[in-house]
Amino acid sequence: MNPASAREILRKVRHVEIRTRRLVTDALAGQYHSVFKGRGMNFEEVREYVPGDEVRSIDWNVTARSGRPFVKKFTEERELTILLLVDVSGSNDFGSTTQSKRELAAELGSVLAFSAIRNNDKVGVILFTDRIELYIPPRKGRSHVLRAIRDILFHEPKGRGTALGAALDFTVRIASRRAVMFLISDFQDTGYETPLRIAARRHDLVAVHVRDRREQALPSLGLLTVEDPETGEQCLLETNRRETRLKFSELAEAHQSTLRSTLRHAGVDALDLETGASYIAPLTRFFARRARRR
């Protein structure tokens, strides 16, 4: 890497850090904590029942053996593990505005990571395409988060396609304890329903759909060559024809509808973000919705 490239990487990472740390401090202070902290309980001890204890906490096995009522005592689990599963396949390099889907994923990942370390949680990152590209084990600290941002933005993947099922299978294997998992992708894949359900049962799984407006509607620009960035396949579209633009939009909406249905049936929370648009309001609403459910 030449010095100019190194300086550009540092500048970009620093820019993301400044934007997202300010957001964590000013706009999202307390929301992450209220939604994700203390979701687990650790067993501490069995002690004799005293008036006022919850009847539901009675340990009936110990009570039967001793002849006196005993209760189980639990303490709130204070430390969480946040896992960011980030899709870096070819389609995520696309962006019709000043931001690509991959850059949006990096900013969101930075917000979540800084929120986590602010609350003394650990953050791990898994970058994937049609294979596992990089695994950064969970750790704490600013330097760890900056490394994660750098890799999300600048890691050069070996694969171009997308294998969501393989990424979920890998994460379930390496995560021995329950974690909060953010699956950040444009979801240009099929056949991942079973791994999705398994991951959702074992972990707190959130699906973040990153998309670009030009993936939803074609502009009228005459003859246009479009290429699938994951396969290299090209086709020529006559975008001036209303029928062409309508069919394109219908296919995009069908993909959105299928994705929503898949996530709903798997019991997975969903967050939908668009390149070039502010993610603050959608993220705030997402946190508020989860807080109400708790």
HELIX and SHEET records of a PDB file:
HELIX    1   1 PRO A    3  ASP A   26  1                                  24    
HELIX    2   2 GLN A   31  PHE A   36  1                                   6    
HELIX    3   3 VAL A   55  SER A   57  5                                   3    
HELIX    4   4 TRP A   60  SER A   66  1                                   7    
HELIX    5   5 GLY A   90  ASP A   93  5                                   4    
HELIX    6   6 LYS A  101  ARG A  118  1                                  18    
HELIX    7   7 ARG A  142  PHE A  154  1                                  13    
HELIX    8   8 LEU A  164  ILE A  174  1                                  11    
HELIX    9   9 GLU A  193  ARG A  202  1                                  10    
HELIX   10  10 ARG A  213  GLU A  215  5                                   3    
HELIX   11  11 ARG A  242  ALA A  266  1                                  25    
HELIX   12  12 ILE A  280  ARG A  293  1                                  14    
SHEET    1   A 2 MET A  41  GLU A  48  0                                        
SHEET    2   A 2 PHE A  70  GLU A  76 -1                                        
SHEET    1   B 6 ILE A 132  ARG A 139  0                                        
SHEET    2   B 6 LYS A 122  PHE A 128 -1                                        
SHEET    3   B 6 THR A  81  ASP A  87  1                                        
SHEET    4   B 6 VAL A 180  SER A 185  1                                        
SHEET    5   B 6 ASP A 204  ARG A 211  1                                        
SHEET    6   B 6 ASP A 269  GLU A 274  1                                        
SHEET    1   C 2 LEU A 223  GLU A 227  0                                        
SHEET    2   C 2 GLN A 234  GLU A 238 -1                                        
END                                                                             
